[in-house]
Amino acid sequence: MVGIGVLLSGLLLAGVEVSPPPDAARSLYAHWPGGPTCDTAPFPIGVWLQDPRDAKAYKAAGINLYVGLWEGPTLAQLNQLKLAQMPVICPQNEMGLKYADKSTIAGWLHRDEPDNAQPRPGGLGHGSPIPPEEILREYQSMKSADPSRPILLNLGQGVAWDGWWGRGERSGHPEDYIEYAKGCDIASFDIYPVAHSHPAVQGKLAYVARGVKRLREWAGQDRLVWNVIETTGVKTGNRPTPKQVEAEVWMSIIHGSSGIIYFVHEWEPKFSSSALLRNSEMLAAVTALNKQIQELAPVLRSTVPPPTVEVRSNPAGAEVSRLVNVHQESVYVFAVEMNGERAEASFTLEGVPEGSAVEILGEGKSLEVAGQSWKDAFEPYAVHRYRIRRN
Protein backbone atom coordinates (compact mmCIF):
# COMPACT_ATOMS: atom_id res chain seq x y z
CA MET A 1 0.00 0.00 0.00
CA VAL A 2 2.69 2.48 -0.89
CA GLY A 3 1.77 5.62 -2.55
CA ILE A 4 -4.95 1.69 3.75
CA GLY A 5 -15.92 -0.50 14.89
CA VAL A 6 -17.02 3.06 14.18
CA LEU A 7 -16.88 6.76 13.93
CA LEU A 8 -20.34 8.16 14.30
CA SER A 9 -19.60 11.80 14.07
CA GLY A 10 -21.58 14.94 14.65
CA LEU A 11 -22.05 18.14 12.72
CA LEU A 12 -19.26 20.22 11.22
CA LEU A 13 -20.23 23.81 10.66
CA ALA A 14 -19.17 27.05 8.98
CA GLY A 15 -17.52 25.74 5.84
CA VAL A 16 -16.41 22.37 7.21
CA GLU A 17 -17.99 19.25 5.76
CA VAL A 18 -20.93 17.53 7.42
CA SER A 19 -20.04 13.98 8.45
CA PRO A 20 -22.54 11.14 7.96
CA PRO A 21 -25.29 11.17 10.59
CA PRO A 22 -24.70 8.61 13.37
CA ASP A 23 -28.00 6.85 12.71
CA ALA A 24 -27.04 6.42 9.04
CA ALA A 25 -23.72 4.83 9.99
CA ARG A 26 -25.46 2.57 12.51
CA SER A 27 -27.85 1.34 9.81
CA LEU A 28 -24.89 0.44 7.59
CA TYR A 29 -23.28 -1.72 10.27
CA ALA A 30 -26.62 -3.44 10.82
CA HIS A 31 -26.28 -4.94 7.32
CA TRP A 32 -23.17 -6.92 8.34
CA PRO A 33 -23.89 -9.42 11.13
CA GLY A 34 -20.45 -10.96 10.59
CA GLY A 35 -18.63 -7.64 10.49
CA PRO A 36 -17.96 -4.74 12.87
CA THR A 37 -20.73 -3.50 15.15
CA CYS A 38 -21.37 0.03 16.29
CA ASP A 39 -23.10 0.45 19.64
CA THR A 40 -20.32 -0.67 21.98
CA ALA A 41 -17.49 -1.76 19.69
CA PRO A 42 -14.16 0.06 19.74
CA PHE A 43 -13.32 2.59 17.07
CA PRO A 44 -11.65 0.64 14.22
CA ILE A 45 -7.88 1.13 14.38
CA GLY A 46 -6.08 -1.15 11.96
CA VAL A 47 -2.62 -1.91 10.66
CA TRP A 48 -1.82 -2.71 7.05
CA LEU A 49 -0.42 -6.06 5.86
CA GLN A 50 1.37 -7.33 8.95
CA ASP A 51 2.64 -10.71 10.07
CA PRO A 52 0.10 -12.39 12.38
CA ARG A 53 2.99 -13.31 14.69
CA ASP A 54 3.13 -9.62 15.66
CA ALA A 55 -0.58 -9.38 16.47
CA LYS A 56 -0.09 -9.36 20.24
CA ALA A 57 2.41 -6.51 19.99
CA TYR A 58 0.00 -4.47 17.89
CA LYS A 59 -2.87 -5.26 20.22
CA ALA A 60 -0.80 -3.92 23.12
CA ALA A 61 -0.46 -0.70 21.12
CA GLY A 62 -4.23 -0.31 20.88
CA ILE A 63 -4.61 -1.68 17.36
CA ASN A 64 -7.72 -3.83 17.07
CA LEU A 65 -7.77 -4.89 13.41
CA TYR A 66 -5.45 -6.37 10.79
CA VAL A 67 -6.06 -5.23 7.21
CA GLY A 68 -4.60 -7.50 4.55
CA LEU A 69 -2.63 -10.76 4.79
CA TRP A 70 0.41 -11.53 2.65
CA GLU A 71 -0.56 -14.28 0.18
CA GLY A 72 -3.46 -15.17 2.46
CA PRO A 73 -5.55 -15.85 4.26
CA THR A 74 -3.95 -19.18 5.08
CA LEU A 75 -5.01 -21.53 7.86
CA ALA A 76 -1.84 -20.75 9.82
CA GLN A 77 -2.41 -16.99 9.54
CA LEU A 78 -6.02 -17.21 10.69
CA ASN A 79 -5.17 -19.51 13.58
CA GLN A 80 -2.44 -17.13 14.73
CA LEU A 81 -4.86 -14.19 14.64
CA LYS A 82 -7.52 -16.21 16.44
CA LEU A 83 -5.03 -16.98 19.21
CA ALA A 84 -4.24 -13.27 19.56
CA GLN A 85 -7.96 -12.36 19.35
CA MET A 86 -7.16 -10.02 16.46
CA PRO A 87 -9.84 -9.79 13.74
CA VAL A 88 -8.83 -9.23 10.15
CA ILE A 89 -10.19 -7.80 6.91
CA CYS A 90 -8.54 -9.94 4.26
CA PRO A 91 -8.88 -11.14 0.67
CA GLN A 92 -11.70 -13.59 0.11
CA ASN A 93 -10.59 -17.12 -0.76
CA GLU A 94 -11.75 -20.68 -0.14
CA MET A 95 -9.86 -20.93 3.15
CA GLY A 96 -11.37 -17.72 4.47
CA LEU A 97 -14.89 -18.68 3.46
CA LYS A 98 -14.74 -22.07 5.18
CA TYR A 99 -12.75 -21.03 8.27
CA ALA A 100 -14.65 -22.25 11.33
CA ASP A 101 -14.12 -19.29 13.67
CA LYS A 102 -16.15 -16.67 11.86
CA SER A 103 -15.36 -13.95 14.42
CA THR A 104 -11.74 -13.82 13.23
CA ILE A 105 -12.71 -12.48 9.80
CA ALA A 106 -14.37 -9.06 10.10
CA GLY A 107 -14.58 -8.30 6.38
CA TRP A 108 -13.20 -8.87 2.91
CA LEU A 109 -10.58 -6.88 1.04
CA HIS A 110 -10.26 -5.92 -2.62
CA ARG A 111 -6.85 -5.89 -4.29
CA ASP A 112 -5.00 -2.74 -3.30
CA GLU A 113 -5.11 0.58 -5.19
CA PRO A 114 -6.85 -0.58 -8.37
CA ASP A 115 -7.19 3.09 -9.39
CA ASN A 116 -3.44 3.28 -10.04
CA ALA A 117 -1.78 2.19 -13.28
CA GLN A 118 -1.16 -1.55 -13.03
CA PRO A 119 2.19 -3.26 -13.76
CA ARG A 120 2.45 -4.87 -17.18
CA PRO A 121 3.46 -8.53 -17.40
CA GLY A 122 7.19 -9.08 -17.50
CA GLY A 123 7.99 -5.84 -15.72
CA LEU A 124 7.47 -3.74 -18.85
CA GLY A 125 6.25 -0.58 -17.18
CA HIS A 126 2.68 0.18 -16.23
CA GLY A 127 -0.55 0.17 -18.16
CA SER A 128 -4.06 1.25 -17.25
CA PRO A 129 -5.85 1.14 -13.91
CA ILE A 130 -8.31 -1.65 -13.23
CA PRO A 131 -11.65 -0.32 -14.55
CA PRO A 132 -14.30 0.53 -11.93
CA GLU A 133 -16.74 -1.86 -13.56
CA GLU A 134 -14.33 -4.74 -12.91
CA ILE A 135 -14.12 -3.75 -9.25
CA LEU A 136 -17.92 -3.69 -9.10
CA ARG A 137 -18.10 -7.21 -10.58
CA GLU A 138 -15.60 -8.46 -8.01
CA TYR A 139 -17.60 -6.80 -5.24
CA GLN A 140 -20.79 -8.48 -6.40
CA SER A 141 -19.03 -11.85 -6.54
CA MET A 142 -17.61 -11.48 -3.02
CA LYS A 143 -20.95 -10.25 -1.72
CA SER A 144 -22.71 -13.24 -3.24
CA ALA A 145 -20.28 -15.60 -1.49
CA ASP A 146 -20.71 -13.86 1.89
CA PRO A 147 -23.25 -11.05 2.34
CA SER A 148 -22.68 -10.94 6.12
CA ARG A 149 -19.41 -8.97 6.04
CA PRO A 150 -18.42 -5.59 4.61
CA ILE A 151 -16.01 -5.32 1.70
CA LEU A 152 -13.22 -2.76 1.91
CA LEU A 153 -11.66 -1.07 -1.10
CA ASN A 154 -8.46 0.91 -0.60
CA LEU A 155 -7.64 3.50 -3.23
CA GLY A 156 -4.51 5.50 -3.96
CA GLN A 157 -3.42 9.08 -3.48
CA GLY A 158 -5.42 10.31 -6.48
CA VAL A 159 -8.35 10.53 -4.07
CA ALA A 160 -6.64 13.49 -2.41
CA TRP A 161 -4.23 14.86 -5.03
CA ASP A 162 -5.31 15.63 -8.59
CA GLY A 163 -1.68 16.07 -9.63
CA TRP A 164 -0.89 12.38 -9.10
CA TRP A 165 0.40 11.02 -12.42
CA GLY A 166 0.43 7.36 -11.38
CA ARG A 167 -3.02 6.62 -12.77
CA GLY A 168 -1.80 6.35 -16.34
CA GLU A 169 -4.39 7.40 -18.89
CA ARG A 170 -6.88 8.10 -16.08
CA SER A 171 -4.65 10.64 -14.33
CA GLY A 172 -6.61 13.83 -13.75
CA HIS A 173 -9.97 12.04 -13.77
CA PRO A 174 -11.27 12.24 -10.19
CA GLU A 175 -14.77 11.48 -11.45
CA ASP A 176 -13.67 7.82 -11.64
CA TYR A 177 -13.86 7.58 -7.86
CA ILE A 178 -17.63 7.84 -7.79
CA GLU A 179 -17.69 4.64 -9.84
CA TYR A 180 -14.97 2.89 -7.81
CA ALA A 181 -16.90 3.54 -4.60
CA LYS A 182 -19.86 1.57 -5.94
CA GLY A 183 -17.75 -1.57 -5.58
CA CYS A 184 -17.39 -1.56 -1.80
CA ASP A 185 -19.03 -1.07 1.58
CA ILE A 186 -16.04 0.71 3.13
CA ALA A 187 -14.03 3.06 0.91
CA SER A 188 -10.48 3.87 1.99
CA PHE A 189 -7.46 5.66 0.55
CA ASP A 190 -3.85 6.45 1.37
CA ILE A 191 -1.65 9.51 1.03
CA TYR A 192 1.51 10.16 3.06
CA PRO A 193 2.29 13.89 3.03
CA VAL A 194 5.35 13.88 5.30
CA ALA A 195 7.01 10.99 3.49
CA HIS A 196 5.94 12.29 0.08
CA SER A 197 8.57 13.02 -2.56
CA HIS A 198 6.70 15.75 -4.50
CA PRO A 199 6.92 19.36 -3.27
CA ALA A 200 3.25 19.95 -4.08
CA VAL A 201 2.32 17.48 -1.32
CA GLN A 202 5.38 17.09 0.91
CA GLY A 203 4.66 18.38 4.41
CA LYS A 204 1.11 19.51 3.60
CA LEU A 205 -0.91 17.42 6.03
CA ALA A 206 -4.24 18.87 4.89
CA TYR A 207 -4.16 16.51 1.90
CA VAL A 208 -5.22 13.79 4.33
CA ALA A 209 -8.36 15.70 5.31
CA ARG A 210 -8.99 16.69 1.70
CA GLY A 211 -9.01 13.05 0.66
CA VAL A 212 -11.41 12.10 3.46
CA LYS A 213 -13.72 14.96 2.56
CA ARG A 214 -13.76 14.10 -1.15
CA LEU A 215 -14.16 10.38 -0.62
CA ARG A 216 -17.06 11.03 1.76
CA GLU A 217 -18.75 12.99 -1.02
CA TRP A 218 -18.03 10.37 -3.68
CA ALA A 219 -18.96 7.38 -1.52
CA GLY A 220 -22.31 8.83 -0.44
CA GLN A 221 -24.37 7.95 2.61
CA ASP A 222 -24.48 4.23 1.75
CA ARG A 223 -20.79 3.62 2.50
CA LEU A 224 -18.31 4.29 5.26
CA VAL A 225 -14.95 5.97 4.71
CA TRP A 226 -11.69 4.93 6.38
CA ASN A 227 -8.17 6.07 5.58
CA VAL A 228 -4.53 5.13 5.95
CA ILE A 229 -2.06 7.14 8.05
CA GLU A 230 1.74 7.23 7.68
CA THR A 231 3.93 6.34 10.67
CA THR A 232 7.28 5.87 8.91
CA GLY A 233 9.51 7.42 6.26
CA VAL A 234 8.11 4.95 3.69
CA LYS A 235 10.44 5.25 0.66
CA THR A 236 11.89 8.74 1.16
CA GLY A 237 13.09 8.39 4.74
CA ASN A 238 11.17 11.54 5.74
CA ARG A 239 9.57 10.28 8.93
CA PRO A 240 6.55 12.02 10.46
CA THR A 241 6.78 13.19 14.04
CA PRO A 242 4.31 11.90 16.65
CA LYS A 243 2.57 15.31 16.56
CA GLN A 244 2.15 15.08 12.79
CA VAL A 245 0.64 11.60 13.07
CA GLU A 246 -1.73 12.87 15.76
CA ALA A 247 -2.77 15.75 13.50
CA GLU A 248 -3.38 13.45 10.52
CA VAL A 249 -5.48 11.07 12.61
CA TRP A 250 -7.62 13.78 14.17
CA MET A 251 -8.12 15.76 10.96
CA SER A 252 -9.30 12.47 9.43
CA ILE A 253 -11.83 11.91 12.20
CA ILE A 254 -12.94 15.54 12.16
CA HIS A 255 -13.64 15.36 8.43
CA GLY A 256 -15.62 12.13 8.63
CA SER A 257 -13.32 9.10 8.65
CA SER A 258 -14.90 6.10 10.37
CA GLY A 259 -11.69 4.10 10.82
CA ILE A 260 -7.92 4.55 10.87
CA ILE A 261 -5.37 2.16 9.36
CA TYR A 262 -1.67 2.66 10.08
CA PHE A 263 0.93 2.08 7.39
CA VAL A 264 4.08 0.79 9.12
CA HIS A 265 6.40 -0.40 6.32
CA GLU A 266 9.62 1.50 5.64
CA TRP A 267 12.23 1.20 2.87
CA GLU A 268 14.65 3.98 3.80
CA PRO A 269 17.14 4.06 5.38
CA LYS A 270 16.63 0.29 5.83
CA PHE A 271 13.72 -1.94 4.90
CA SER A 272 11.38 -3.06 7.64
CA SER A 273 7.87 -4.38 7.17
CA SER A 274 7.02 -3.53 10.80
CA ALA A 275 9.00 -0.34 11.39
CA LEU A 276 6.48 1.04 13.88
CA LEU A 277 7.32 -1.74 16.34
CA ARG A 278 11.00 -0.80 16.10
CA ASN A 279 10.55 2.93 16.68
CA SER A 280 9.99 3.28 20.41
CA GLU A 281 9.09 6.98 20.30
CA MET A 282 6.47 6.59 17.57
CA LEU A 283 5.12 3.36 19.06
CA ALA A 284 4.58 5.05 22.44
CA ALA A 285 2.88 8.02 20.77
CA VAL A 286 0.60 5.86 18.63
CA THR A 287 -0.29 3.74 21.67
CA ALA A 288 -1.28 6.86 23.63
CA LEU A 289 -3.22 8.23 20.66
CA ASN A 290 -5.15 4.98 20.21
CA LYS A 291 -6.01 4.93 23.92
CA GLN A 292 -7.28 8.49 23.68
CA ILE A 293 -9.50 7.66 20.70
CA GLN A 294 -11.03 4.65 22.44
CA GLU A 295 -11.75 6.69 25.56
CA LEU A 296 -13.63 9.13 23.35
CA ALA A 297 -15.38 6.46 21.24
CA PRO A 298 -18.72 6.84 23.11
CA VAL A 299 -18.57 10.57 22.34
CA LEU A 300 -17.73 10.01 18.69
CA ARG A 301 -20.68 7.66 18.17
CA SER A 302 -23.19 9.85 20.01
CA THR A 303 -26.48 10.37 18.17
CA VAL A 304 -27.47 13.50 20.13
CA PRO A 305 -27.84 16.48 17.75
CA PRO A 306 -24.95 18.86 18.47
CA PRO A 307 -25.27 22.61 18.93
CA THR A 308 -23.75 25.19 16.61
CA VAL A 309 -20.13 26.00 17.33
CA GLU A 310 -18.63 28.71 15.15
CA VAL A 311 -14.87 29.13 14.87
CA ARG A 312 -12.81 32.03 13.60
CA SER A 313 -9.09 31.74 13.00
CA ASN A 314 -6.44 34.45 13.06
CA PRO A 315 -4.33 35.14 10.99
CA ALA A 316 -6.16 34.71 7.72
CA GLY A 317 -3.81 31.98 6.44
CA ALA A 318 -4.63 29.70 9.34
CA GLU A 319 -7.57 27.30 9.30
CA VAL A 320 -8.96 25.46 12.29
CA SER A 321 -11.44 22.68 11.56
CA ARG A 322 -13.63 21.11 14.21
CA LEU A 323 -16.09 18.37 15.02
CA VAL A 324 -18.87 18.83 17.59
CA ASN A 325 -20.52 16.04 19.60
CA VAL A 326 -22.77 15.82 22.67
CA HIS A 327 -22.46 13.03 25.24
CA GLN A 328 -23.87 12.76 28.77
CA GLU A 329 -24.76 16.45 29.09
CA SER A 330 -21.39 17.65 27.84
CA VAL A 331 -20.47 19.31 24.56
CA TYR A 332 -17.22 18.12 22.99
CA VAL A 333 -15.33 20.11 20.37
CA PHE A 334 -12.41 18.46 18.57
CA ALA A 335 -10.23 20.95 16.68
CA VAL A 336 -7.08 20.86 14.54
CA GLU A 337 -5.04 23.53 12.78
CA MET A 338 -4.94 22.53 9.12
CA ASN A 339 -2.30 24.58 7.30
CA GLY A 340 0.81 24.42 9.45
CA GLU A 341 0.38 27.97 10.76
CA ARG A 342 0.38 29.35 14.28
CA ALA A 343 -3.13 30.55 14.98
CA GLU A 344 -5.51 31.87 17.56
CA ALA A 345 -8.98 30.38 17.27
CA SER A 346 -12.15 31.83 18.75
CA PHE A 347 -14.99 29.35 19.38
CA THR A 348 -18.58 30.50 19.92
CA LEU A 349 -21.14 28.12 21.45
CA GLU A 350 -24.70 29.40 21.55
CA GLY A 351 -26.39 29.28 24.95
CA VAL A 352 -23.35 28.44 27.04
CA PRO A 353 -23.48 30.24 30.42
CA GLU A 354 -21.04 33.05 31.11
CA GLY A 355 -18.01 31.83 33.01
CA SER A 356 -18.44 28.17 32.10
CA ALA A 357 -15.25 26.11 32.23
CA VAL A 358 -13.86 24.73 28.98
CA GLU A 359 -11.75 21.70 29.87
CA ILE A 360 -8.91 20.95 27.46
CA LEU A 361 -8.76 17.16 27.51
CA GLY A 362 -5.37 15.61 28.04
CA GLU A 363 -3.63 18.93 28.69
CA GLY A 364 -4.45 19.46 32.36
CA LYS A 365 -5.84 22.95 31.93
CA SER A 366 -9.06 24.80 31.22
CA LEU A 367 -10.35 28.04 29.73
CA GLU A 368 -13.31 30.22 30.64
CA VAL A 369 -16.28 31.21 28.49
CA ALA A 370 -16.75 34.96 28.03
CA GLY A 371 -19.63 36.20 25.89
CA GLN A 372 -20.47 32.63 24.76
CA SER A 373 -16.92 32.28 23.40
CA TRP A 374 -13.45 31.06 24.31
CA LYS A 375 -10.09 31.51 22.63
CA ASP A 376 -7.10 29.20 22.37
CA ALA A 377 -3.69 29.23 20.71
CA PHE A 378 -2.77 26.60 18.13
CA GLU A 379 0.75 25.69 17.14
CA PRO A 380 1.12 24.43 13.54
CA TYR A 381 -1.05 21.31 13.12
CA ALA A 382 -1.92 21.33 16.83
CA VAL A 383 -4.92 19.34 18.07
CA HIS A 384 -7.10 20.44 20.99
CA ARG A 385 -10.04 18.54 22.45
CA TYR A 386 -12.54 20.53 24.55
CA ARG A 387 -15.33 19.54 26.92
CA ILE A 388 -18.00 21.95 28.20
CA ARG A 389 -20.35 20.56 30.83
CA ARG A 390 -23.94 21.73 30.43
CA ASN A 391 -25.20 21.11 33.99
DARA-V798535 format. One record per backbone hydrogen bond with DSSP energy under -0.5 kcal/mol. CO is the residue of the C=O (numbers start at 1). NH is the residue of the N-H. E is the energy in kcal/mol with one decimal. If there is no record, write none. Layout:
# DARA-V798535
co-><CO;CO>
nh-><NH;NH>
e-><E;E>
This chain:
# DARA-V798535
co-><3;6;7;10;11;13;17;21;21;22;23;24;25;26;28;29;31;32;44;45;45;46;47;51;52;54;55;56;57;58;58;59;65;66;67;68;69;74;75;76;77;78;79;80;81;81;82;85;87;88;88;88;89;90;91;93;94;95;96;100;101;102;104;104;106;107;108;111;113;114;118;120;121;123;125;128;131;131;132;133;134;135;136;137;138;139;140;141;142;146;148;148;150;151;151;152;153;153;154;155;156;157;157;160;161;165;166;167;168;170;173;174;175;175;176;176;177;178;179;180;181;185;186;187;188;189;191;192;193;193;198;198;201;203;204;205;205;206;207;208;209;210;211;212;213;214;215;216;220;224;225;227;228;229;233;233;233;234;234;237;241;242;243;244;245;246;247;248;249;250;251;252;253;258;259;260;261;262;262;263;264;264;265;266;272;272;274;275;276;278;279;280;281;282;283;284;285;286;287;288;289;290;291;292;294;296;296;297;299;308;310;312;314;315;319;319;321;323;324;325;327;329;330;331;332;333;333;334;335;336;343;344;345;345;346;347;348;348;349;353;356;357;358;359;359;360;360;360;365;367;369;370;372;373;374;376;378;379;382;384;385;386;387;388>
nh-><157;8;9;19;324;16;19;24;25;26;27;28;29;30;31;32;33;35;260;64;65;262;67;54;55;58;59;60;61;61;63;62;47;89;49;50;72;78;79;80;81;82;83;84;85;86;85;87;66;90;106;107;68;109;93;97;98;99;99;102;104;105;88;106;150;90;152;114;116;130;127;123;124;125;120;118;134;135;136;137;138;139;140;141;142;143;144;145;146;149;34;35;108;185;186;110;155;188;113;190;159;160;161;162;164;168;117;170;171;173;176;177;178;179;179;180;181;182;182;183;184;224;153;226;155;228;193;196;196;203;201;202;204;205;207;208;209;210;211;212;213;214;215;216;217;218;219;220;223;187;258;261;191;263;236;237;238;267;268;239;245;246;247;248;249;250;251;252;253;254;255;257;256;44;227;46;229;48;264;231;275;276;234;272;266;275;277;278;279;280;283;284;285;286;287;288;289;290;291;292;293;294;295;296;297;299;300;301;302;350;348;346;344;318;321;338;336;334;11;332;330;390;327;388;325;335;386;323;384;321;378;314;347;376;312;374;310;350;352;356;369;359;367;361;387;363;364;365;360;358;355;373;349;370;347;345;343;382;337;335;361;333;359;331>
e-><-0.5;-0.6;-0.7;-0.7;-1.0;-0.7;-0.6;-0.5;-1.9;-2.6;-2.0;-1.4;-2.0;-1.5;-1.6;-1.7;-0.6;-1.7;-2.3;-2.1;-1.0;-2.9;-2.4;-2.4;-1.8;-2.1;-2.6;-2.0;-0.8;-0.6;-2.3;-1.8;-1.4;-2.4;-3.3;-0.5;-1.8;-2.4;-2.5;-2.1;-2.2;-2.5;-2.3;-1.5;-0.6;-2.6;-1.0;-0.6;-2.5;-0.6;-2.6;-1.1;-3.2;-1.9;-0.6;-2.4;-1.7;-0.9;-0.5;-1.5;-1.6;-0.6;-2.3;-0.7;-0.6;-1.8;-3.1;-0.5;-1.4;-2.3;-3.1;-1.4;-0.7;-1.4;-2.9;-1.5;-1.0;-1.5;-2.4;-1.8;-2.2;-2.3;-2.4;-2.1;-2.6;-2.7;-2.0;-1.7;-1.8;-0.8;-2.4;-0.7;-2.5;-3.0;-2.1;-2.5;-0.5;-2.9;-1.9;-1.1;-1.6;-1.2;-2.5;-0.5;-1.3;-1.1;-2.9;-2.0;-2.0;-1.4;-1.8;-1.7;-1.0;-0.7;-0.6;-2.2;-2.2;-0.5;-0.8;-2.1;-1.0;-2.0;-2.5;-2.2;-2.6;-2.4;-0.5;-0.6;-0.6;-1.8;-1.7;-3.2;-2.7;-1.1;-1.7;-2.1;-0.6;-2.6;-2.2;-1.9;-2.8;-2.5;-2.7;-2.4;-1.7;-2.6;-2.8;-1.6;-1.1;-2.9;-4.1;-2.1;-0.7;-2.9;-1.8;-2.1;-0.7;-3.5;-1.6;-1.3;-2.2;-2.4;-2.2;-2.5;-2.5;-2.5;-2.7;-1.5;-2.2;-2.8;-1.4;-2.6;-1.4;-0.6;-1.8;-3.6;-2.8;-2.4;-0.6;-1.0;-1.6;-0.6;-0.5;-2.9;-2.3;-0.6;-1.0;-1.1;-1.4;-0.6;-2.9;-2.2;-1.9;-3.0;-2.4;-2.1;-2.4;-2.8;-2.0;-2.1;-2.3;-2.3;-2.2;-1.4;-0.9;-0.7;-2.4;-1.8;-1.5;-1.1;-2.8;-2.7;-2.9;-1.5;-0.6;-3.3;-2.1;-2.7;-0.5;-3.4;-1.1;-2.9;-2.4;-2.6;-2.3;-0.5;-3.1;-2.1;-2.4;-2.2;-3.5;-1.9;-0.5;-2.0;-2.0;-1.9;-2.2;-0.5;-1.5;-1.8;-2.7;-0.7;-2.5;-0.9;-2.2;-1.7;-0.5;-0.8;-2.5;-3.0;-2.2;-0.8;-2.5;-3.0;-3.0;-2.7;-2.7;-2.5;-2.2;-2.8;-2.8;-1.9;-2.5;-2.8>
